[in-house]
């Protein structure tokens, strides 16, 4: 059971760091990855709409992984044992 807790903690940390990184990559008002690659051109001309869509999907996957591992840690992690 202890090995499962350590594996869950490792996945939890990876998801936390990935979530922070991909949230920071999202665009605000005219900033972010989409504007960096697009340089102000419309999204249909440069494909930045696809970049933003993929960023959304990756961010959602990291958030789901983070939530799932948080729930798993409540079940398997017993500090001090």
Secondary structure, 3 states (H helix, E strand, C coil): CHHHHHHHHHHHHHHHHHHHHHHHHCCCCCCCHHHHHHCCCCHHHHCHHHHHHHHHHHHHHHHHHHHHHHHHHHHHCCCCC
